[in-house]
């Protein structure tokens, strides 16, 4: 695997921080080296939020990702505009096509367009759009296993939220299916 440097970004409330935390915890469960660095805009809900996640086979030197992300997962247009340039040539970008109707401008990175909000609504819960995106990302990159993410879910959200694991598992599977076509 080497090192995956992922930027997760979107509006506050879209679950970008939890997406990052789940990947980080899943990496820890798989004995990988990890870091998670949150960054909030001045507004909480509705403002932009992003986090930098590094999952690696070797020790992580710095949690900061500057112009060298291997992947960006963007949930809204401001995030696409802000972070598309930070993905390395040959990297990947996962775009929530439910909220972003434009295509990426670069031709040197792979783009995946996932209608995450529509898929989440089909599952009956708009809040799992982030898990749909995460499922798509994991299907393409295999950075961590889906089972590890579901195990991490218990640690990130606690026992009271374990009843949501089946829904989140389905969201991960639907996201994976969206990029298999």
Protein Blocks (a to p, Z undefined) as FASTA:
>chain_A
ZZadddddddehilmmmmmmmmmmmmmmnopacdddddddfbfehiacdddddddfbdcf
bfcdghiafbdcdfbfklmmmmmmmpcghiacdddfklmcbdcfbfkbccddddfklmmm
mnopaklmmmmmmmmmmmmnomaafklmmmmmmmmnommlmmmmmmmmmmmmmmmmmmmZ
Z
